[in-house]
Each structure stands twice: as structure tokens, then as C-alpha cells.
Amino acid sequence: TAPPTPQQETQPNPQAPPVVASSRGSSEPLTISEIDLIRRQIERCWNPPVGAKDAQDLVIRARVQLNPDGSLRQPPELLDRPRSDPFWAAAADSVRRAILRCTPIKDLPPGKYERWRDIEFTFNPKDMLG
């Protein structure tokens, strides 16, 4: 058989990042590089609960308000309604710990504070666990 043509070759699907960041504080959105900078810093501190039942369903959203130096203005706010599931509680605690451990966020452009002072994160263990 002939080798596949470039059109026939399958391209790998890029895996979705386990942590997604988006700006809430400005009408002007964060740039891709700013989002990636923030996401990478928080993601490296996140350890989702291992062995949780239905881990792919433990998506947690959190709002973070930052000071101009990248430190937290107040504790992270979970945006999802708490569930009685102990695995959900463990996932929510892992999100809080990740944010507390990895702030202040470094290397944010000071002139764009309005863009990154209020950020919403989505933590998805499915994207981390494969």
C-alpha cells in the first residue's frame, strides 16, 4: 500500500488544558499569551484528587481577584454550588490550595492590570488525567 498523503494523515488533537483562565474585569480580553502565562502558573500547583469516582465530572470554576502585584485581593471564590459529594469537596479544596500555593502570579504586565485583576479559572481533571 502507498504511504498516506498529507490529507490522509491524522493530525493529533491538542489536549485541552486542565486549567483555563479568562478575564472578568475588563471589556478588553486577555491575550492568548497572558492567559497561558496565568494558566501555567496555577496549573503546576494543582493536584486533582486521585481515584475520585467520576473524576471527569469534577469540573470546578473559581474566581480570583488580584492586587497589582499579582497577590490575592481576597480568598478564591468557588463559582459552583457546593455538592454533598465528598469527591467534589476534595476537588474544590484542591482548587483552593492550588490558587493559594501559586499566588502571587508573576510576570503579569502592570499596564494591563484591568485585564487580569479579576480572573475566572475552570479546573477540569478530565483534561489532566487524559
N, C-alpha and C positions, 0 to 999 in steps of 0.2 A: 504494500500500500504506500501511497505517496505521503510525504510529511504534510501536516496540516498547513494550510495557507494562513497568513496573518489574520484573515477574517474568521477562520475556523478556530483559532486558538482561544481558549477561555482565559479571560483576564481574572486574576484573583480579586475578589471583592474586598475592599478595605474594611477591616473590622471597625465597627462603631466604637468610639472611645467610651470607657466605662464612666467617665465623669464629663459632663457637658456644662459649660458656663455660658450665661447670657446676661446682658446688661439690662437693668431695670431703671437706672437712674437718669437716663438721658434720652432725648429723642434721636440722638445720633448713636448708632450701634457700635459695639466694639468691633475692631478689625479682627480678621482671622488670626493674625499673629498675636494680638492681645489676648484673645480667647484661649489660644493654645498655650501661651505663657502661664496664664492663671490655671488652666486645667491641669497642666503637667505638674505644677507645684502642689496642688491639692491631691491629685491622683496618687502621687508617690507615697502619701501618708495614709491612704485608705486601705484598710484590710477588711473586706466584707466578711460576714460570718461564714465559716466553712461548714458544710454539711447541713445547711438550713434547708428545710423542706420547701420545695418550690422557690428556690433562690432566684430564679428568673423573674419572679413576680414581686421581688422586694425592691422595687424602684422607689427611691426616696428623693424628694425635692427639698432643697434648703435655700433660704435667703440669707445673704451675708451683706452686712453694711460695714464698709471700711472707712478708716480715717485716711487722711492724705499720705501717711507713712506706710499704708498697707496693713496696719493692725486692725483688729476688730473694734468697731464702734460700740457694738453690743453683742451678746452671745448669738450664735447662729439660730435662726428661726426655721423650724420644720414647717413646710407648707402643706404637708399631707395630714389628714386627720388621723390621729393615733388609732391603731388597731389593737385588739386584745391578743393577737398572735404574738407569742414570745419571740419568734424569729424576726418578726417585723420590728419589735422593740430592740433586739440586738443589732439589727441593720441600722436603725435610726441612731443608736448610740455610737456605732462605728462611723457614721457620717459626722456626728458632732465631734468626735475625737479627731478625725482627720482634719477638720477645719481648724480646730483649736491647736493641733500639733503643727500645722503648716502655715500658720499666720505668724508674723506679718508676711504678706505676699510681696515678693521682691521684684525689683526692676520694672515697676509699672510707670508709665510716662506721667510725670506730675502735671503736665499741662493738660492732660485729658482726664483729670480726676472725676469730672461729671459723668464720664462714660463708665467708669469702673467702681464708683463708690457704693453702688447698690447692685449686687450680682445674685442671680439665681443659678444654683447648681442642680443638676439632675444626676444622681448616682445610680447606676444600673449594673448590678453584679453579673447579669447575664453577659454583658459585653466584656467583662473582665474574665469571667470563667470560661468563655468560649461558648 
